[in-house]
Amino acid sequence: MMFRLIPLPLAAFAALSPAAFSYASESGKRIEITGPVTAEVIRVIDGDTILVAAKPWPQQTMEVYVRLRGIDAPELKSACASTRDAGQQARAALASLTSDQGEIQLTHISGDKYFGRVVADISFSDGRNPAQEMLSAGYVSPYDGGSKAKTCSSW
């Protein structure tokens, strides 16, 4: 029998039924869970990352950092003052969007390049997508997982 190591956040979701997994490569590089997984926002970390209390199965809750799929927010710790300011505005906007939400849904959950965090699509109970709202408002830019520019520019 072969055992595969799964990063901790995804390992906790692994108890979901096999039907919840949409893709798992033989090499173990990518596992995606279609979800939905119900969660509650604990706090906003920055303009594209939140800490949630996820409920992957009955009577079990786990805290996990979730990056909103498809967006990139300005960095809060940038050397560039205008980027830091834009990052603070993005964080405040995401905090405002999530402040009155009860349960949210995580879908298409996969590992992130940083250990301890997952990437997911997020939707509110009314069907709104906070990543799309952040994009529409101009607080964030589209992101497909590639490299980001390292320049100081106004957002």
Stockholm file with secondary structure:
# STOCKHOLM 1.0

chainA/1-155         MMFRLIPLPLAAFAALSPAAFSYASESGKRIEITGPVTAEVIRVIDGDTILVAAKPWPQQTMEVYVRLRGIDAPELKSACASTRDAGQQARAALASLTSDQGEIQLTHISGDKYFGRVVADISFSDGRNPAQEMLSAGYVSPYDGGSKAKTCSSW
#=GR chainA/1-155 SS CCCCCCCHHHHHHTTSCGGGEEEECTTSSCEEECCCEEEEEEEEEETTEEEEEEEEETTEEEEEEEEETTEECCCTTCSSHHHHHHHHHHHHHHHHHHTTCCEEEEEEEEECSSTTEEEEEEEETTSCCHHHHHHHHTSSEECCSSCCCCCCCCC
#=GC SS_cons         CCCCCCCHHHHHHTTSCGGGEEEECTTSSCEEECCCEEEEEEEEEETTEEEEEEEEETTEEEEEEEEETTEECCCTTCSSHHHHHHHHHHHHHHHHHHTTCCEEEEEEEEECSSTTEEEEEEEETTSCCHHHHHHHHTSSEECCSSCCCCCCCCC
//
